[in-house]
Each structure stands twice: as C-alpha cells, then as structure tokens.
Amino acid sequence: MTDKHKNISKFLSLVLRHKPEEINLQLDSNGWADTDQLIGKLKARGFDIDFNLLEEMVLNNDKQRFAFNSDCSAIRANQGHSVNIDLALKPVAAPEILYHGTVDKFIDAIKAGGLQKMSRQHVHLSQEKDTAIKVAARRGKPVILIIDSGKMAEDGYLFYVSENGVWLTDKVPVNYIAF
C-alpha cells in the first residue's frame, strides 16, 4: 500500500467509523454514506481520489475495513464504529473458541473487568490466533487471550460476524477469558 493509499484509508476509517462530522458527511442509521458525496468531500479536503481509486481501496484493503452496497452508490465501514449506527447484523452461532489480541499494559484492567467495548459498539474477536496476533502487534508485544465463546453462547451472550469476518459481542466477562 502506498503512502497515499494509507493516508486515505486512515482518513476513511476516521470519517466512516468515528467522526463523519470532520468533513460534514452524513451517515444513515446503518452507517452508509453516499459514495459520490464522500468522494467530493475528500477532494475538497485535499485528497486526490476518484471512484476507481476508492473502489481499489475497498476491494484490496488487507483488513476489508470498508464495503460498498450492491450498486456501489453507498459505502460504510464494516465494524469498529464509535458513532451510534446499526450494522443490522444478525446473531450467529459462535465457535467454541475465539481470540483477542492485546498488550501487557491492558492485562490488569482486563483481569479486573473483562473485555469491554469502551468507545466502540462491540468487543472485537477473531477466529484465527494469527489475526489476533497481528491486531495486537500494532500496539506492542502481543498477548493473546483465549475466549470460551462456546460457553458464553451457552450462557446467553450473543455473537455477530461483520462483513469482513470480525467476531463481535457486547462484552466478555473475565470468567470466559484464559490468560
């Protein structure tokens, strides 16, 4: 990914997940933004972008952070929002085990209160240990937590899967976490 692509991708994450007001962008209740409006507002902000580049970024993003609707007239982030939107995800059966990647400095807080969604709408989990390692490595030396998602589901906790394969839940109490 070029620096240009990385800068645009980071800014897209900011406006589609956290601060649409940064460019006066309107998201609908499900987090969708008009594609043409987004491109125009990005250009006005100084980004050299057109539909073809945006489409390339959506299709080739290694984490598949963004998605178009069926006719590409709207775009949204797949998960990770701190703005209040409804991704319209349906609960799914959880696998027996999921993983969460973190770093040492958060372990004491997690041991005290479990995994919390904090400013986001969900706690993010992965089905593959390698994915959890990559996520955590962005912040330092990875610490991988093993989540007993099968037991959580049995106890009534709901799980969802975003369009890009990230497992989501509202919280993970400490008694379901192996450190």
C-alpha positions in Angstrom: 0.0 0.0 0.0 1.4 3.4 -1.0 1.6 6.2 1.5 -1.2 8.0 -0.5 -3.4 4.9 -0.1 -2.5 4.6 3.6 -3.4 8.2 4.3 -6.7 8.0 2.5 -7.5 4.7 4.2 -6.8 6.1 7.7 -8.9 9.2 7.0 -11.7 6.9 5.6 -11.6 5.0 8.9 -11.8 8.2 10.8 -14.9 9.6 9.0 -16.7 6.4 8.4 -16.2 4.9 11.9 -15.7 7.8 14.3 -16.1 11.4 13.0 -18.2 11.9 9.9 -18.6 15.5 11.0 -14.9 16.0 10.3 -16.0 16.6 6.6 -19.7 17.2 7.3 -20.5 13.7 6.0 -24.0 12.2 6.7 -24.2 8.6 7.6 -27.6 6.9 7.6 -28.8 4.8 10.5 -26.8 1.8 9.2 -23.6 3.7 8.7 -23.8 4.1 4.9 -22.6 7.3 3.3 -23.3 8.4 -0.3 -20.2 7.4 -2.4 -20.2 10.5 -4.6 -20.7 12.8 -1.7 -17.8 11.1 0.2 -15.5 11.4 -2.9 -16.5 15.1 -3.3 -15.8 15.9 0.4 -12.5 14.0 0.3 -11.4 16.0 -2.8 -12.4 19.2 -1.0 -10.2 18.2 1.9 -7.3 17.8 -0.5 -7.3 14.1 -1.2 -6.5 13.1 -4.8 -9.3 10.4 -5.2 -11.9 9.3 -7.7 -14.3 6.3 -7.7 -11.7 4.0 -9.3 -9.2 4.6 -6.5 -11.9 4.3 -3.8 -13.1 1.0 -5.4 -9.5 -0.3 -5.5 -9.0 0.6 -1.8 -12.2 -1.1 -0.8 -11.5 -4.3 -2.8 -7.8 -4.5 -1.8 -7.8 -3.4 1.8 -6.0 -6.1 3.7 -8.4 -5.9 6.6 -11.5 -5.4 4.4 -12.5 -2.4 6.6 -14.9 -1.0 4.1 -17.8 -2.2 1.9 -20.0 -0.9 -0.9 -23.7 -1.6 -1.2 -24.8 -3.7 -4.2 -24.7 -0.8 -6.7 -21.7 1.0 -5.2 -23.8 4.1 -4.5 -23.0 3.9 -0.8 -20.0 2.9 1.3 -19.5 2.1 5.0 -17.0 0.7 7.5 -17.6 -2.9 8.3 -17.2 -2.6 12.1 -15.3 -0.6 14.7 -17.7 2.4 14.9 -17.8 4.7 17.9 -20.7 6.6 16.3 -24.1 5.1 17.0 -25.2 3.1 14.0 -27.0 -0.2 13.4 -25.0 -2.6 11.2 -28.1 -4.7 11.0 -26.1 -7.8 12.0 -27.9 -11.0 12.9 -26.8 -13.2 15.8 -24.8 -16.2 14.7 -23.7 -19.4 16.5 -20.2 -18.8 18.0 -17.4 -21.3 17.6 -16.1 -22.9 20.8 -13.0 -20.7 21.0 -12.3 -17.1 19.8 -9.2 -15.0 20.3 -8.5 -11.4 21.4 -5.1 -9.7 20.9 -4.0 -7.1 23.3 -0.8 -5.9 25.0 0.6 -6.2 28.6 -0.5 -2.7 29.7 -4.2 -3.7 29.4 -4.0 -7.1 31.2 -4.7 -5.8 34.7 -7.8 -3.9 33.6 -9.0 -6.9 31.6 -8.4 -9.2 34.6 -10.5 -6.7 36.7 -13.4 -6.1 34.3 -13.2 -8.4 31.4 -13.1 -7.2 27.8 -15.2 -4.0 27.4 -16.3 -2.3 24.2 -15.1 1.0 25.5 -16.0 3.7 22.9 -16.8 1.2 20.2 -20.1 -0.6 19.7 -18.7 -4.1 20.2 -15.7 -6.1 21.5 -13.7 -7.4 18.5 -12.6 -11.0 18.5 -11.1 -13.3 15.8 -11.4 -16.9 14.9 -7.8 -17.2 14.0 -5.0 -16.8 16.5 -2.7 -15.2 13.8 -5.3 -12.4 13.3 -5.3 -11.6 17.0 -1.5 -11.5 17.0 -1.5 -9.1 14.0 -4.1 -6.8 15.7 -2.2 -6.7 19.0 1.2 -6.3 17.3 0.2 -2.8 16.2 0.4 -1.7 19.8 3.4 -3.6 21.0 4.3 -7.2 22.1 1.1 -9.3 21.5 -0.7 -11.0 24.4 -3.3 -13.4 23.1 -6.4 -14.1 25.2 -8.5 -17.3 24.6 -12.2 -16.7 24.8 -14.6 -19.5 25.8 -17.1 -18.3 23.3 -18.9 -21.6 23.3 -19.7 -21.3 27.0 -20.6 -17.6 26.6 -23.1 -18.5 23.9 -24.5 -21.3 26.1 -24.9 -18.7 28.8 -26.9 -16.4 26.6 -24.3 -14.0 25.2 -24.9 -13.0 21.5 -22.2 -13.0 18.8 -22.2 -11.4 15.4 -19.8 -11.5 12.4 -19.1 -8.4 10.4 -18.9 -8.5 6.7 -15.1 -8.8 6.9 -15.1 -11.7 9.3 -14.5 -10.0 12.6 -16.4 -11.6 15.5 -18.4 -9.1 17.6 -20.0 -9.2 21.1 -21.1 -6.7 23.7 -18.6 -7.8 26.4 -16.5 -10.7 27.6 -16.6 -11.2 31.3 -13.3 -12.3 32.8 -14.6 -15.8 33.8 -14.7 -16.6 30.0 -11.1 -15.5 29.4 -8.0 -17.7 29.5 -4.9 -15.5 30.1 
